[in-house]
């Protein structure tokens, strides 16, 4: 029997690597395009993973040829000189959809963001994610979108980033948007949800909100990380005016830890307001206490 083929855009990233494991276990041969082959050479050692170099001579339609599935995980949290939200979340999705349709791909899984909304999103990030999601959902193939809260797990840029900041802190940490709320969701639960949806016709055309079992404020999450690290720090929650000012100032720094658009995104609670789709897909959401202690000392 012919082995099924999946092309994963963004497959070299944090979520992508976890999804690869799930897809391979489900019997897929995985194609992972990248512009930086030298950074991801370890993927060449994975059975059933084909690392492909993106170049001006290799188009998406060529990559998608004979694929049964395309997954779009591409996304950025902050704009830079080389990449904008419009390019990463809108134009790229438009190109992926056009190429997948031309190649006759029957199935598309699209990674969006919780509360993404093209018209009413509270930040440029959320609006651009909403635009991309709408483009994906309008495709002629079978499409399912996933809208997770902040994703955690080994190798994440969430708890690990907190840990890095706390390890550099001189005993005091000023924290912008301390009351921003999140429902951290485990990366493997997200990957499992995506794989379960592939052959389930009930998921076609759906937009699934994915959340963990607990809602925590940003200050509570920072305190949790400090406790895991055994760090005694004073976390000073800034008021709204100071938080906005910090975001403006820090947003001008290279590798900004927070930007004004991040501040605006955090004004919308990253929690599932009605239904957590993990439960609908038969997945019991994993708590941070189950996973975080395995990768934070």
N, C-alpha and C positions, 0 to 999 in steps of 0.2 A: 504494500500500500504506500502511495506517495506521502512523504513526510510533509506536514503543513509548514508554511513559511510565514514568518512575521518580521516586519521591519519596524524597528523602534527608534523613532526620532527622539533624541535625548537619552538614549539607552546607556550612555557612559556616566550619567549622573547618579545621585544618591538613590532616587526612586527607581531609576532605570535598572541598576544592578540587582536590586531586589526583585523587580519584575522579571528580569531575565531568568533568575532561578526558578520562579514559578512557571514561566512559559516553557522552559526546557523540560521541567517535570511533567508538563501537560502534553509533551510530545512535539513541540515546535522547534524548527531550525530558525535561529534568530539572526537577523541581519542588523548590524549596528553601525550606522554611518557616523563619521567624525572628521573634523578638519585637523585634528591633532593626534595622529596615530601614535606618536612617540609617548604621549601621556597615558595611553590606555593599552599598552602592549600586553598587560596581564590578561586582558579579555581574550587574547588569541589562545590562551591556554584552556579556556572554557570549552568543554565539548558542546557541539551544536551551536556555537556562536561564531558568526562571520563578521569580522571587523572590516569595514570598507572606508576608504578614504574619500571624502567629498572633495570634488575639484570642479573647475569650470567645465570640464569635459564629461562629467558624470552628473546627470540630472536626476531629480526625484523619480520621474516616471521610469527611468531605467532601473533604479533601485527597487521600485515597487513591482517590477515585472514578476509574474508568477507568484506574488504574495497573496496569502489568504487573509492576512490581517496587517493593518498599519496602526501603530500606537504613537500618538503625539504627546510627549512629555515636556516639550521645550517650553521654557519660561524663564523670566528674570524677575528679581525683586526690586532692583534699582536700575535706572537707565545709566548709560555711560556714553562716552564719545563714540564707541564702536557699535552700540546697540540701543535702540529705543523700544518702549513698550509697543508702539505701533508696528515696528518691524518684527519683534519677537512673538507678539501675541495675536496680531491681526494679519499682516502680510504673509508671514510664514504659514499660518493656518490656511490662508487662501491658496497658497502654492501647493501645500500638502493635499488639500481636497481636490484641486484641479488635476494633480498628477495621479492621485489614487483613482479618480474617476476615469482618467484616460487609460490607466493600466488595467482597469476592470477589477480593482480590489473590492471584495464584497463587504468587508467589515472594518470599521474605524472606531478606536477608543481614543477619547480626547480628554486630556487633563486640564481642568479649569481651576477655579478657586471658589471657596465658599463666599456667597453673596456677590459673585461677579454679576455685573449688570451694565449693559452697554449704555443705558439711558440714565440710570439712577445710582450708579456706583459712586461711592464717596471719595474715590481717589482715581488718578489716572490708571493705576495698576488694575483696580477692579473694573473700571470701564473698558479698558483694552481687553482684559480677560473675558468680559461679557461679550464684546464684539467677536472675538475669536470663537467663543462657544456658539454664538448664533450662526456663524459661518459654517462651523462643523456640523451643526444640527440640520442645516439646510442642504447638506450633501445628498446625492442620490443613492448612496449606499446605506447600509445599516450602521447607525451611529449611537454610541452611548457616551455621555459626558460624566466626569467625576469631579466633585467640588469639595475637596478636603479642607478641614481646618489645618492648622500648622502640623506638619508631619515630623515625627521623631523616630529615632532608632540609631543603631550603631552607625557612626559616620555622618550623623545629621549636622546641619548648620544652625540648630536651635539650641539644644542643651549644651552642645560642645562650644557654641559661641558664648553662651552665658559663662561657661566654665573658664574660657579664655579671658573674658573681661574680669571675672572675679579673681583669677590668679594674678592679674596685673594691678588690681585695686589696692590702694594704700589704706585699706580699712574702711573707706567710705565710698559708696556708689550712688551717685545721683541718677535717678531712674525716671525717664520720660514716660508718660502715659501709664502710670502704675496700676490704674484700674481697668486697663484694656483687658477684655476677657477672651480666653481661648479654650478650646476643647481638644487638646493634643491627641492626634490619632497615630497609631503605630504604622510604620511604613509597610510591614508585612501584611497587616490587615487591609491596607489600601491595595497592595499588589494582589492579594487573594480576591478582593472584590472585583478587580478588573478581569482577572482570569475567569472567575465564575460567570461573568456576564457574557463572555464571548459567544457561547452557543445557547444562551437563554433568550429566546425571542421576546420574552416579556420585558427585557431591558432595552430593547431597541427604541430609540427616540427619547429615552429617559435622561434626566439630569439628576445625578445622585449626590446628595450631601453626605459627607463622611466625617464623623466625629468620634473622639474617644469618649469614655464613660464619665469623665469628670470635667467640670468647668472651673478654671482657675484664672485669677488675675495675673497680670504680668509680674506684679510684685510678689505674689505667692509663688510663681514659677521661679523667680530669681532666688527667693528664700529657700525653696526646695533644692535648687542646684547648690547653693552655698552649704546647706546641711549635708548633701551628698559628698561634697568636697572637704567637709570639716573646716570650712572657713568661717571665721568670726568677722562679719562685716556689718556696717550700719548702712542699710539701704534707705535712702531718702527719696520718697516719692515726690516728684515735682507737680505743681499745679498746672492747669491747662496753659496758662500764659508762658510759664517757664518751659514747659514741654515743647510748645510750638517754637519758642526761641532756640532751644537746644537743637531741635530738628533742622531749623534753618541754618544754624551755624555749623553743625556737624555735617550737614549735607554738602558743604563746600570742601570737605576734607577728602583726600584720596581714600578709597575703601570705606566710605562713610558708614559708621555703625548705625546711624539712623538718618533718614532724610525727611523732608517735609511731606513727601508723598507717603512714606511709611507712617508718619504721624496721622495723616488723613485716613489711611487704611484702617488704623487701629481705633478710629472713632466708630467703626462698625464692629460690633462684637462678633468674633469668629467662632460662633456656636451654631449648632443646628436648632433652628427655631421650632420646627414641627417634627420631622421624621429623620432619624438617623438611618441611612440606607444600609449600613452594615448589618443591622438587624434584619432588614428586608431580604438581604442576600444570605441570611443564615450564618452570619459571622458575629461572634460575641466580642464587642470592642475590648481591646487590651489596655489595661491601666498602666500609667507611667511607672508605678512601683514594681511592676513585673519585669520591665525591660531596662529602664534607665540605670539601675544599680549594676547591671552587667557590663556597662561600658563607661560609667563615671566612677572613679575610685571612691 
